[in-house]
């Protein structure tokens, strides 16, 4: 994975990440496949979730170290996910990162999300997803081993 930017190096990136997270989840809530999953789990806790996701992505992309938690465990507790949920999430994430972030940061966010999605998918279905590179390749899956 490329070097992580620091908040002091990219002061406007924090605002970009906030816009990315809020825009992504606004659209995810409207998605016919993803929306019901989020609504069932989050109900009236959206503000808290959005703040945590801003912290998470700021930690991953800017090195802010503002997020603490077990991403894998939280997602493994979600009932009823299917491969289609992962496809919808990654598609939507790619669209929003391309729209909201500078190209280098968008690519970094996509690689990180891809790695995380691969790790969670593998935990859910006990197999690597079709979108995953072969084990031990350097095709973007390295973030799966570095969830903050």
C-alpha positions as CSV (number, residue, x, y, z in Angstrom):
1,X,0.0,0.0,0.0
2,X,1.3,3.5,-0.7
3,X,2.4,5.7,2.1
4,X,-0.4,7.1,4.2
5,X,-0.9,10.8,4.0
6,X,-0.9,12.7,7.3
7,X,-3.5,15.3,8.3
8,X,-0.9,18.0,8.4
9,X,0.2,17.2,4.9
10,X,-3.3,17.3,3.4
11,X,-5.5,19.7,5.6
12,X,-8.3,19.7,3.1
13,X,-8.5,15.9,2.9
14,X,-10.4,15.7,6.2
15,X,-13.2,17.7,4.7
16,X,-13.1,15.5,1.6
17,X,-13.4,12.3,3.7
18,X,-16.3,13.8,5.6
19,X,-18.1,14.6,2.4
20,X,-17.3,11.1,1.0
21,X,-18.7,9.3,4.0
22,X,-21.8,11.4,4.3
23,X,-22.5,11.2,0.6
24,X,-21.8,7.5,0.4
25,X,-24.1,6.6,3.3
26,X,-26.9,9.0,2.0
27,X,-26.9,7.0,-1.2
28,X,-26.5,3.6,0.5
29,X,-29.6,4.3,2.6
30,X,-31.5,4.8,-0.7
31,X,-30.1,1.6,-2.3
32,X,-32.8,-1.1,-2.4
33,X,-30.3,-3.8,-1.4
34,X,-28.1,-1.9,1.1
35,X,-30.6,0.5,2.6
36,X,-32.6,-2.1,4.5
37,X,-29.5,-3.6,6.1
38,X,-28.3,-0.3,7.3
39,X,-31.7,0.8,8.5
40,X,-32.3,-2.4,10.4
41,X,-28.9,-2.2,12.2
42,X,-28.6,1.6,12.7
43,X,-32.2,2.8,13.1
44,X,-31.8,6.1,14.9
45,X,-28.0,5.9,15.4
46,X,-27.0,7.4,12.1
47,X,-25.2,10.4,13.5
48,X,-23.0,8.2,15.7
49,X,-22.3,5.8,12.8
50,X,-21.4,8.6,10.4
51,X,-19.0,10.1,12.9
52,X,-17.3,6.7,13.5
53,X,-17.0,6.1,9.7
54,X,-15.4,9.5,9.3
55,X,-12.9,8.6,12.0
56,X,-12.4,5.2,10.4
57,X,-11.6,6.5,7.0
58,X,-9.5,9.4,8.4
59,X,-7.5,6.8,10.2
60,X,-7.1,4.6,7.1
61,X,-6.4,7.3,4.6
62,X,-4.8,10.1,6.7
63,X,-3.2,8.3,9.6
64,X,-5.3,10.3,12.1
65,X,-5.5,7.4,14.6
66,X,-9.0,8.6,15.6
67,X,-10.7,5.2,15.1
68,X,-10.6,2.3,17.5
69,X,-12.7,-0.8,17.0
70,X,-13.0,-4.3,15.5
71,X,-14.3,-3.8,12.0
72,X,-14.3,-7.5,11.2
73,X,-16.2,-8.5,14.4
74,X,-18.8,-5.8,13.9
75,X,-19.5,-6.9,10.3
76,X,-19.5,-10.6,11.1
77,X,-22.4,-10.0,13.4
78,X,-24.6,-8.7,10.6
79,X,-27.2,-11.3,9.6
80,X,-28.2,-12.1,6.1
81,X,-25.5,-10.6,4.0
82,X,-25.0,-12.1,0.5
83,X,-22.4,-11.7,-2.2
84,X,-24.7,-9.1,-3.8
85,X,-24.4,-6.9,-0.8
86,X,-20.6,-6.9,-1.2
87,X,-20.8,-6.1,-4.9
88,X,-23.3,-3.2,-4.3
89,X,-21.2,-1.8,-1.5
90,X,-17.9,-1.9,-3.4
91,X,-19.5,-0.4,-6.6
92,X,-21.1,2.4,-4.6
93,X,-17.8,3.1,-2.7
94,X,-15.8,3.3,-5.9
95,X,-18.3,5.7,-7.4
96,X,-18.2,8.0,-4.4
97,X,-14.4,7.9,-4.0
98,X,-13.9,8.8,-7.6
99,X,-16.4,11.7,-7.2
100,X,-15.2,13.1,-3.8
101,X,-11.5,12.5,-3.5
102,X,-8.4,13.5,-5.5
103,X,-7.3,10.6,-7.7
104,X,-4.4,9.3,-5.6
105,X,-6.5,9.3,-2.4
106,X,-9.5,7.8,-4.2
107,X,-7.3,4.9,-5.4
108,X,-5.9,4.4,-1.9
109,X,-9.5,4.4,-0.5
110,X,-10.6,1.9,-3.1
111,X,-7.6,-0.5,-2.4
112,X,-8.3,-0.3,1.4
113,X,-12.0,-0.9,1.0
114,X,-11.3,-3.8,-1.4
115,X,-9.0,-5.4,1.1
116,X,-11.5,-5.0,3.9
117,X,-14.4,-6.3,1.7
118,X,-12.3,-9.4,0.8
119,X,-11.5,-10.1,4.4
120,X,-15.1,-9.8,5.6
121,X,-16.4,-11.7,2.6
122,X,-14.0,-14.5,3.3
123,X,-15.1,-14.6,6.9
124,X,-18.7,-14.7,5.9
125,X,-18.6,-17.3,3.2
126,X,-15.4,-19.2,4.0
127,X,-14.1,-18.6,0.5
128,X,-12.3,-15.8,-1.3
129,X,-14.5,-13.6,-3.3
130,X,-14.3,-13.6,-7.1
131,X,-13.0,-10.0,-6.9
132,X,-10.1,-11.0,-4.7
133,X,-6.6,-11.3,-6.1
134,X,-4.8,-14.7,-5.6
135,X,-3.3,-15.1,-2.1
136,X,0.1,-13.5,-1.7
137,X,-0.3,-11.3,-4.7
138,X,0.0,-7.5,-4.4
139,X,-3.2,-6.7,-6.2
140,X,-4.8,-4.5,-3.6
141,X,-5.7,-7.0,-0.9
142,X,-3.1,-5.8,1.6
143,X,-5.5,-3.6,3.5
144,X,-7.3,-6.7,4.6
145,X,-4.5,-7.3,7.0
146,X,-4.3,-3.8,8.4
147,X,-7.8,-2.9,9.6
148,X,-7.2,-0.3,12.3
